[in-house]
Amino acid sequence: MDTILKTSALESSALDPVAADTPLALEGRWCARNYKPLPVVIERGEGVWLWDTDGRRYLDMMSAYSAVNTGHGHPRILKALTDQAAKVAIVSRAFHTDRLGPFLAKLCQLTGLDGACPMNTGAEAVETAIKAARRWGYTHKHIPDGMAEILVAEGNFHGRTTTIVGFSSEEEYRDGFGPFAPGFRIVPYGDADALAAAIGPNTAAVLLEPIQGEAGIVVPPAGYLRRVREICDRTNTLMILDEIQSGLGRTGRWFAHQHEGIRPDGLCLGKALGGGMLPVSAFVARQDVIGVFKPGNHGSTFGGNPLGAAVGLEALRVIEEEGLVERSAELGAHLMARLRAIESPLIADVRGRGLWVGVEIDPALATARSVCEELMRRGVLSKETHETVIRLAPPLVISREELDWAIDRLIETLRAIEAKGTIPRASA
Ligand SMILES: *Cc1c(COP(=O)(O)O)cnc(C)c1O
């Protein structure tokens, strides 16, 4: 991929006006290199399928990091989008609209929480959670001004703002972007005792993913979230969960924390909340937490816009009325069973929940990238995370036949790599 970009996009674009016009070359030439996409150029999508500019069809096992739980171009969500766009799309929160209330009411009903602050991207929902937690710490826990602390987990991923990457444990997310905001402390993930030991009088909140997505679909030990809930209750500390990727049916429950029968005090949602159409996010919380915001404290020009609200509400209705949560649980169990039955030296581990599974590739034998490239040639799109893990996360509208087709392609891919004997490395 890098080779393709270097030659056809960067060097030859100056010399060859035809090559410079291809989408790949244009993107390579003009777009910041903050991603390393697979060498496929998508033109169209419908349901679980994507088509490239040559008309080749791929099964999307990536779902835009779970932004497309309801599939590409869901007819109901598309209709909500176009109907609302034709009426009114953006007015800012300077005025009320007839769309925001119904959307947030539904969101609070589904989460069992009391109120919500609408935003756009996931990182903004997390920033909103951080602000709410700090302010709650000062007003409700009587933490001395400027001293509020938030505990986060090793391996966390909560977005890309400077504050958020400041408490990442990943050097590649942080390197060169400091100075970072103080007020965060990293504790080991999945270790409730370490968390309990780290909580002090100035700890306003604990911020966690119930399953760590970008870290490689890391599932904590059973009972972890329940223990965190108890510890937070005992110490009067907010339990805030980031379910931007794990929420809205991905794990086979509406929210991953429901597997442990607990409820957080604050919840960050995004990605699939936009119905695969728009960035729509929210911080949803208990009354005393969401209640810390007063007019002028916080805001977003686009947050809560009627277009996003109409799409968000329809996305929630589609997930509910089409039984996508149940489908994720059922097909997820099938996916996991089939993957665990694969005997391949390339597979070091299979883990996940619902239609969200990480296949860890033995790094001594192949890179996850090389497996993804081979999968792409066979019509399945996925993306590696952290060099060793292949993410399998199709839109929740996938059928059992389509899922089986994708698993069969994965098996073919593994066999092909095994058969080569010399294990191909990623092209980078
Ligand atoms: C993707 C993600 C975010 C950030 O969302 P953006 O919309 O990219 O800002 C935050 N937290 C988690 C768990 C995510 O997966």
The ligand as a Tripos MOL2 file, in Angstrom:
@<TRIPOS>MOLECULE
LIG
   15    15     1     0     0
SMALL
NO_CHARGES

@<TRIPOS>ATOM
      1 C1        -14.4260    5.3870   18.1300 C.3       1 LIG1
      2 C2        -14.3940    5.5460   19.5910 C.ar      1 LIG1
      3 C3        -14.3180    6.8140   20.1760 C.ar      1 LIG1
      4 C4        -14.1570    8.0870   19.3740 C.3       1 LIG1
      5 O1        -15.2100    8.3280   18.4950 O.3       1 LIG1
      6 P1        -15.0040    9.3810   17.3050 P.3       1 LIG1
      7 O2        -16.3670    9.4950   16.6940 O.co2     1 LIG1
      8 O3        -13.9870    8.8080   16.3810 O.co2     1 LIG1
      9 O4        -14.5400   10.6560   17.9200 O.co2     1 LIG1
     10 C5        -14.3560    6.8900   21.5500 C.ar      1 LIG1
     11 N1        -14.4440    5.7890   22.3050 N.ar      1 LIG1
     12 C6        -14.5110    4.5610   21.7740 C.ar      1 LIG1
     13 C7        -14.6300    3.3750   22.6690 C.3       1 LIG1
     14 C8        -14.4600    4.3880   20.4000 C.ar      1 LIG1
     15 O5        -14.4690    3.1620   19.8720 O.3       1 LIG1
@<TRIPOS>BOND
     1     1     2 1
     2     2     3 ar
     3     2    14 ar
     4     3     4 1
     5     3    10 ar
     6     4     5 1
     7     5     6 1
     8     6     7 2
     9     6     8 1
    10     6     9 1
    11    10    11 ar
    12    11    12 ar
    13    12    13 1
    14    12    14 ar
    15    14    15 1
@<TRIPOS>SUBSTRUCTURE
     1 LIG1         1 GROUP 0 **** ****
